[in-house]
């Protein structure tokens, strides 16, 4: 579904990934946390490989791994407390037994205590002492026998094979935490939009580019209590800004639609720039829709605050130079180049090339031995092919065609905005500067899970 683009967008992808993680944890049996972590890493890496540019998939997988690791640490802490309690209980029992033995020794006849300890005194023992020592020896023998029986039963229970597959005790807690994560994803946009009143003031001019659902709801919520104006750049080549301007206008927000080339000129009138983001990287930089880097540079030149509205589910622990990071995604060139115009231009060129084909007598060569040559104008010459069965001494005419120039029409989907161009992140947990990103990474992810393919032999 990801490869066929049936699921697009960070939020639908995150929800689907979390549901897959919950389904996997619920239906499978795991003996311990390590086996569950290995399975989650393998499945998560496979899902991420289906669409590497959607970094939110790996973020949700890392969140689930962090949940499992926290539960494992909690379990280890509880076992440590139980062992400590058992050790204290054993010490107290030993102390009690020592006290009893001392009491029994203290009940011996007084003459045994008053006499000095020597070899003759040890040999000269009364009948009362002999009976007392015999009782103590019998008691110690019974205790030793009981201890031997307990040790034997413990060893036999440890050697006994468990029936069926073992089950990790903290599995239910992991499922509940994943349910809370899914509920958190549902409330992210609401948590961001309610902060609109805090960041937008009356009579301000807000500039944005393209279409972003988070930005739209943020501005719509702020317009209920603030009177401001929005300038929307159209966002060529997809022209999503036109849809954004229409939606804002229908919501009662005073909106002005401009071309992308007019952003620098209109930036002098703006008080703030609000944009959405596709992903937030570990260094504080963001991956945004194509064209926003130009807006960030213009805002920096005019000293206008550049604010990014983004949920923390888009926070990625990867750096721009990490090998697991797929930096960009390319869309269809149909957005940049009209196929009808291109086909018409090529048809005219091919008609001219076929009409002007020249025939010349030259030695026949094979296509493998005579590669195509390229002229300085970018046109290529097709080599002549040998005709089998031709009479010796008579070479067939070779046709030389001038091919049209090769047209490259890249259509990147995203831009990279470095952290020094960003003023503030408005997230579902509040506002943060790019320098605070490392604290958020330590809170949501475990360092061992930054690279999902690290322990998979990839």
N, C-alpha and C positions, 0 to 999 in steps of 0.2 A: 504494500500500500504506500509506503514511503517512496519507493523507487518510481512508482507510477504517479506520484504526486496526488494521490487520493486524500492524503492528510497533509495539509500545509498550515504553517503558522506555529509559533512557539507554544502557545497555550494548548491547542488541541493535541499537539505532539507530546507535551509534558503529561497531560492527563492520560493519554493512551499508554504511555510508558509506565506511569505509576500503576495503572490498572493491570498491566502485564506482570509487573513485579509482585503485586499483591496476589494475583492468580497463581503465580509460580510458587510463592511461599506457602499459600494455602493448600495446594493440591499435592505438593511433594513432601516427603519425609526426610529430615536431616538429623544426623546423629549429634552434631555440634555446630557451633557458629562458623567454624572454618570451612566446613563443607558447604554451608549456605552462602558464605562469602564467595567461594570459588564459583559456585553456580551462577550467582548474580553477576559476577564480573564477566563470565563467558557469555551469558545471554545479553547483557548490556552492551558488550563490545560488538556482538553480532547486529544488534539493532542500530547502534551508532554507525556501523559500516554501511548500512543500507542507505543512510543519508548523512554523510560526514559533515556537511555544512550546517546542519541543525544541531548546534552545540547544546541546546537545552535537553536533548536526550541523555547525553552523558552527565549533565548536571543532576537530573533526577536519579539516575543510577547511583551516582556518588552520594546523594542524600540518603538513599535506601541503605547503601553500604555503611554509611555513618551511623544510621539507626541500629543496624545489626551489631556493629562494633561497640556501641554504647551499652546495648543489652548484654553483650558478652562480658564487658567490664563490670557491669552491675552484678552479674551472676558470680564472677570471680570474687568480687568484694563480699558478697553474701557468704560464699563458701569460706572465705578467709575469716569472717566473723564466727562462723560455726566452728571452725577448727580451733579458734582462740578460746571459745567457750568450752569446748571439749577438753582442751589442754588445762584450762583453769579448773574444770571439774575433776580431772585426774589428779591434779596437784592437791586439791582439797581432800580427795579421798585418800591419797597417800599420807597426807598430814594427819588425817583422822586415825588411820591404821597405826601410824607411829605413836600417836597419843595413847591409843589403847594398849599397845605393847609396853609403853613406858609405865602405864598404870598397873599392868600385870606384874612387871618387874618390881614396881614399887610395893606390891603386896607380899613380897617375899619376907621371910623372918628378918628381924632387925639385926641379928648377929651377923648375917651375911653382908650387911652394909657397913657394920662397924669394924670389921676385920680388914686389915690392909691386904691389898692384892699381891699375891706371891704364888710361886709354884706349889708350895706346900698348902696354901689356902685353897687353891683350885682343886688339889687332890683330896683335901679334907672337906668333903661336902656332906651335909646332913641328908637324912631321908626326905625331909620336906623340900629341899632344893632339888633332889632327884625327881620327885613327882612333878614339881613345877616345870622343870626342863622337859620332861616327857610330854606334858600337856602342850607346851609351846611348840615342840617338834611336830606333834600330831596336827596342831592347828596350821602351822606353816605348810605341812604336807598337803592338807586339804585345799588350802589356797593355791598352792602350786598346781595341784591337779585340776582345779577349776579354771585356772588361767590356761592350762594346756588344752582343755576342752574348748574354751572360747576361741583360742587361736586356731585350733583345727577346724572348728565350724566356720570361722571367718575365711580361712583359706579355701575351704570347700565351696563356700558361696561365691568367692571370687573366681574359682575355676569353673563354676557352673555357667554354661552358655545361655545368654538371654534368648527368650522366645520372641521371634519376630524382629523387625527393624527397630532400632532405638529412635526415640523422639526427643528433640531438643526442648527443654522445658520452657524456654523464653520465646517460643515461636508465636504464641498468642499475643504477647506484648509487641512483637515486631509488626504483626498484622494491624493491631490497633494504631501503632505509630504511622503506618502507611496510610491508613484511613484518615488520620489527622492531616497528613501531607496533602492528600487529595482535597480535603476540605479547605486547606490553606490556599491551594491553587484556585479554587472557586472564588475566594474572597480577595485575591490579589488586586484586581482592577478596582474594586470598591475601596480598598485601603489606600490606593494611590489617588483616586479622584477626590476623595473627601479632603485632601490637603490642598486643593486648588485655591481655596479662599486664603490660605496662609501665604501663598507665593505670588498671587496676582492681586494687584491693587487697583483702585479706581483710576480711570483715565489713562491707563497704560496701553502701550502698543506692543502686541506680541507677534513675533514672526515665527513661522514654521514652514516646513517643506514636505510635500507629499501627503500621504494618507496614513494615519496611525490611530487605531481605535483607542489606545490609552490616552493619547493627546486629545482626541476629540471629546471623550468623556470628561477629561480633566478640565478642558475649557468650558464645556457645557455646564458642569457642576459649579464652576466659579462664576459663570454668568448669572446665576440665580441671585447672587449677592453683590456682584461687582459689575461696573459698567466699563468695558474696555473694548479695544479694537484689535482685530487679528488680520495680519497680512500673510497670505498663503502663496508660496511659490508652487507652480504647477507640477513640478517633478517630472520633467522630460526624461526618458521617452515614454513612460507609461501614463503620464499625466494623471497621477492619482490625486494631485493637488486640486484638480477641478472637482472631483467627488468630495474632497474634504471641504472645499469652500461652499459647495452646495449644501452639505449637511449642516455646517455651522450657520449658514444663512437661514436655513429652515428652523434652526433651534433658537433664533432670535439674536444671534451674535453678529455685530457689525463686521463684515468680512470684505477684504480686498484681495483679488486674485492678480498675481503678477507673473511675469515670465522668469525663468531661472536666471537669465542674464541681468535682470534688474535687482537681484538680491543685494549686491554691493551698494547700489545707489540708495535702496530703501533701508539699508541697515542703519543709516544715520538717524532715522526716525524711530527706530525700535528701542524699546526699553528692556526687552528680554527675548531670548530665543528658547522655544520649547520644541523638542523633538523626541521621537521614540528611538528605540535601539533594538537591534537583533541579538546582540550578545555583549556582555561586559567581560573583558579579559582581566587576567591577574595583575597586570601593571596599571590598571585603571583606564586603559583605552577601551573604546567601544567599536563594534562593528554595526554600522548603520546602513540604511538604504542609500543607494548611489546618489550622490549630489550633496549629501549633508556635510562632507568634509569642506566643500566650498563655502557653505554657510558658516561653519565653525571658523574658518580663516577670516571671513569677513567680520564676524563678531569679535574676534580677537583684535583685528585692526581698529575697530571702532569702540573697543572696550565695553562691549555689550555682554552681559552674563549669558553663558551658554548652559542651559539646564537640560538634562537628559531624564526622561520619565521611563523607568524600567523596573520590572519586578525582579526580586532576588532569585527567581527560578532561572533567570538568564545569566546569573553570575557563574562564570567559568574559571576554573583554576589554571587554565592554559595561558601561556604567554604567546605573543605573536611569532616567536621563533621556534615554538614547540613542533616536533614532527607530527604529532597527532592532530594538529590544527589545520583544517581545510579552510583556507583564508577566504575564498570567494566562491560564488556560484554564478554560472553564466546562463542567461535567459536566451530565448529564441531571438535571432537577429531580425525577425519580422517587426519587432517594436522599433528598430532603428532604420531598417531599410524596407521600402515597399516592394514586395515581390512583383507586383504588376509592372511597376516602372522598370525594375531590373530586368524582367523578362522581355519587355519591349526594347530596351537598349541592347540586350544581347541578340535579339532576333535581327535587328538592323545590322549589327556587326557581323553576324554569321552570313547574312545575305551578301554583304559586301565582300566578305572573305571568299565565299564560294564563287562569286562572279569574277573575282580577280585571281583565281588560281592559275598558276603558271606551270607549264610542263617543260621539263628540260631533260636532255640526254646526259645521264651521269651514271657512274658505276653503281650497281645495286649493292646495298648493304643490309644486314639484318638489324632488327630493332635492338637486339641485345648488344651488338658491337658498336652501334652508332647512337649514342644517347642524344636526347633532345638538347638543343642549345638555346640559350636565352639571349636575346639582343638587349641592347642598352635601353630600349623603350619598354621593356617588360614583356614583350611578346616572345613566344616560344616557337621554335621550328620543329615540326614533326619529322623524324627521319624516314627515309624510304625503306620499304620492306621488300625483300627478295621474293620473286615469283618462281615457284618450282615448276619445272617442265618447260621453261622458256628456251628457245634455241640458243646454242652456244654462239657467242659473238654479238648477239642482239640483246640489249638490255632494255627492259620496259621503262617507260617514262616515269619519273618520280614526281609526285605532286607535293608542292610546298604550300602549307596553309599558315596564315598568320592568326594565331589564337588571341582571344580577347584578354585583357589584363585580369589578374586574380583579385577579387574584391574580398577583403576581410572586414567583417562587421561584428566586432565583439560587443556584447551587451552585458557587462557585469551587473550583478544584483546589489552588491554591497560596497561600501566605503569603509576605510579605517580612519578613525579620529583618535589621535594620540591624547594622552591624559592631560597634557599641559594646555590643551584648548578647551577643556571641560571645567566648568565652574562648580557644578553641583549635580549629584544624583538624587532624584526623588524616588524612593522605593516604597514598598508596602510596609517597611519598618521605620520610615522616616527619611530625613535627608542626610547624605554623606558626601564627603569630598573624595576625589579619586585616591588620595593618600590613605584613606581608611579601608580600602578594599581588602588589604591583607588581613585585617581583623575579622572581616566577614567571612573570608575563606577559612580561617581557623575555626570559626564557629559552626559552619555548615558542613565542612568536608574534612576527611581524614587525609593526612599527607600521603599515606600509602596508596590512596585511590586516585591521585591526580591523573596518572596515566593508566587507563583501563587495560591497555595491551601490555603493560610492563611485565606481568607475571604469566602471560599466556603464550610466551614464546614467539610473539609477533615482531 
